[in-house]
């Protein structure tokens, strides 16, 4: 047969119930298959045929299946890996002068290709240089003893290097101690933590920041600063708690104020409406007052020394217009054609007594009422008569002049 597929591995997720898993590549024998279970934590366990699983389909070009035995079913979180593992041996023997064994020869070619594919699968998972990269040597000659406690890295030229010490936690620093690169020490005077950057035997005293070999120590943990930061953090936490309490109080006050503001806004809206109505009424009143004032100003012309020919607005006089004459100290009225004294048209008036009778007094005369009528008179000036009503609580005085 031909080998047209490069698949040499299948992976599946366990679920605690599935027992059979397919492999999709050809194997010649059940033992040509390797079954690995990877746990959720990354631990890999190679399972044993018959004990943990059985194989079906060996020799089939399309593959077959692996069935796990009772008690060995892959659980949820586990990964099932089925990997081809054809032995890297050559088991075909050609006999001289025998007919050419085409079938066994083809099997040998198939096995060779399968092993090449297996090697390639491993190579694909290895750390290697890219096709355009170079390195002088990928070999190192350090023995196991020389490599112990060291790391594999690269030197300044980018070549493999196994001389860098891993180092260890050496605890409290002390003089006369041989330290190697990456060792960790504690400065007991400051509680600071340092890493050794140059191998040396310690000397002098603490603190290491002022030690003669201070340049050979790298500060990893600044304990003093860490303590200060912790104190600051605690203070900040306390302040934050106080701020949170204040914020809660402010939130409550804000809620109350918001409610008050809402009420005030409603009241303000009502007052604004009322104010607008008042403003409208005031404007109307002002207009009416202005009209009344103008009307009064057009009727009563004020104090003047002589009769005016027009009103205060320069308009024609109208009947009933009044003014006070400062020359005669009398009030004068416009009768439609001229101004006259306001009393010049009065010739007489009637006074009703308590008995129901009436008497008439002419202008310039004096009224005399007989006693017993309930009315008494006082005064005898030619132009003035005074009438006193003695049987009525209200006194009435009439001056005629």
HELIX and SHEET records of a PDB file:
HELIX    1   1 UNK A   30  UNK A   32  5                                   3    
HELIX    2   2 UNK A  102  UNK A  124  1                                  23    
HELIX    3   3 UNK A  144  UNK A  147  1                                   4    
HELIX    4   4 UNK A  208  UNK A  210  5                                   3    
HELIX    5   5 UNK A  214  UNK A  216  5                                   3    
HELIX    6   6 UNK A  223  UNK A  299  1                                  77    
SHEET    1   A 4 UNK A   9  UNK A  13  0                                        
SHEET    2   A 4 UNK A  79  UNK A  84 -1                                        
SHEET    3   A 4 UNK A  33  UNK A  38 -1                                        
SHEET    4   A 4 UNK A  44  UNK A  46 -1                                        
SHEET    1   B 3 UNK A  20  UNK A  23  0                                        
SHEET    2   B 3 UNK A  64  UNK A  68 -1                                        
SHEET    3   B 3 UNK A  53  UNK A  56 -1                                        
SHEET    1   C 2 UNK A 150  UNK A 154  0                                        
SHEET    2   C 2 UNK A 160  UNK A 165 -1                                        
SHEET    1   D 4 UNK A 169  UNK A 172  0                                        
SHEET    2   D 4 UNK A 184  UNK A 187  1                                        
SHEET    3   D 4 UNK A 192  UNK A 196 -1                                        
SHEET    4   D 4 UNK A 217  UNK A 221 -1                                        
SHEET    1   E 2 UNK A 178  UNK A 179  0                                        
SHEET    2   E 2 UNK A 200  UNK A 201 -1                                        
SHEET    1   F 4 UNK A 300  UNK A 304  0                                        
SHEET    2   F 4 UNK A 322  UNK A 325  1                                        
SHEET    3   F 4 UNK A 330  UNK A 334 -1                                        
SHEET    4   F 4 UNK A 339  UNK A 341 -1                                        
SHEET    1   G 2 UNK A 348  UNK A 352  0                                        
SHEET    2   G 2 UNK A 358  UNK A 362 -1                                        
SHEET    1   H 2 UNK A 375  UNK A 378  0                                        
SHEET    2   H 2 UNK A 386  UNK A 389 -1                                        
END                                                                             
